[in-house]
Amino acid sequence: MPESRELPDYAIRNRAAWTTANANYTADHARDSWMKDRIDWGVWNVPEDEVHILPDVRGLDVIELGCGTAYFGAWLKKRGARRVVGVDITPAQLATASTLNAEFGLGLEFIEANAEDVPLPDASFDLAFSEYGASIWCDPYLWIPEAARLLRPGGEVVFMRNSTLQMLCSPEEGVTQDRLVRPLKGMHRLDWTDEKEEDSTEFHISGSEMFQLLRKSGFDVVDFRELFAPDDAEDHPYYKWVPAEWAKRWPAEEIWRARKR
Ligand SMILES: C[S@@+](CC[C@H](N)C(=O)[O-])C[C@H]1O[C@@H](n2cnc3c(N)ncnc32)[C@H](O)[C@@H]1O
């Protein structure tokens, strides 16, 4: 795997946070996800068969930006994607992904790189994808144009992130509240510090800013969904920032799909 180019401060913080997350949770749970044949979304595993937002991936060249343990890329390969390349900055996450890739024999490729600056040629993919990867850990003003660069005309970007409403109800520390706790105006970079967790940095811009950014980057938005937790959902054992009861009442997650002109 090639060396990362120079990383911004937040990518270095996030790499440390994801090295810890790999040791504490993801490495032990990734195999269960790789084993599944069903595609599902987010913290509460909402089935794609209910959401119907993904394009038909058969024969497509796919790049997953912030692939983590790459279970989503594995699902897309099982659905017939021709090529799946996972990009991530955290060696520990890529090591888990590579071990499972060897075990399952799916032939994914991995690159250790910042998803805002991917060392691959223009117009090499049909689908750029992120589920809580670049979509929340990278600056949208960098990664969305980078996704556009990597895609062929007619190619699509599909990504899941926390809903804007959920971000507005997320305090500096502790779980999501049932009231607005931060302004939407100017929301962009969010630096999280928590004595119990690693420091990390996320990005979130409003829905209208995301819409305009996608348009300016050469995309037409073709779909947008807000996901609720299912009625029988329980709090996630590791991703505890949104109580299931909150997410049953308000959408905690959203998915965007946009097509490059
Ligand atoms: C929630 S995980 C991705 C989940 C993914 N759906 C999976 O299959 O595991 C977030 C990942 O984003 C990666 N990440 C964070 N900042 C990044 C950046 N600037 N470039 C690439 N990957 C990044 C982290 O290393 C981490 O592995």
The ligand as a Gaussian input file, in Angstrom:
#p B3LYP/6-31G(d) Opt

LIG

0 1
 C      -17.145000       4.297000      10.498000
 S      -15.692000       3.769000       9.697000
 C      -16.254000       3.340000       8.073000
 C      -17.334000       2.352000       8.139000
 C      -17.421000       1.517000       6.921000
 N      -18.752000       1.565000       6.421000
 C      -16.974000       0.104000       7.174000
 O      -17.265000      -0.740000       6.362000
 O      -16.267000      -0.211000       8.142000
 C      -14.863000       5.276000       9.360000
 C      -13.540000       5.113000       8.638000
 O      -13.184000       6.370000       8.051000
 C      -11.779000       6.413000       8.029000
 N      -11.310000       7.787000       7.792000
 C      -11.347000       8.830000       8.636000
 N      -10.819000       9.911000       8.058000
 C      -10.420000       9.532000       6.805000
 C       -9.793000      10.190000       5.724000
 N       -9.447000      11.474000       5.800000
 N       -9.544000       9.483000       4.604000
 C       -9.879000       8.166000       4.526000
 N      -10.466000       7.495000       5.520000
 C      -10.744000       8.161000       6.645000
 C      -11.384000       5.865000       9.381000
 O      -10.042000       5.437000       9.392000
 C      -12.385000       4.728000       9.549000
 O      -11.847000       3.490000       9.165000

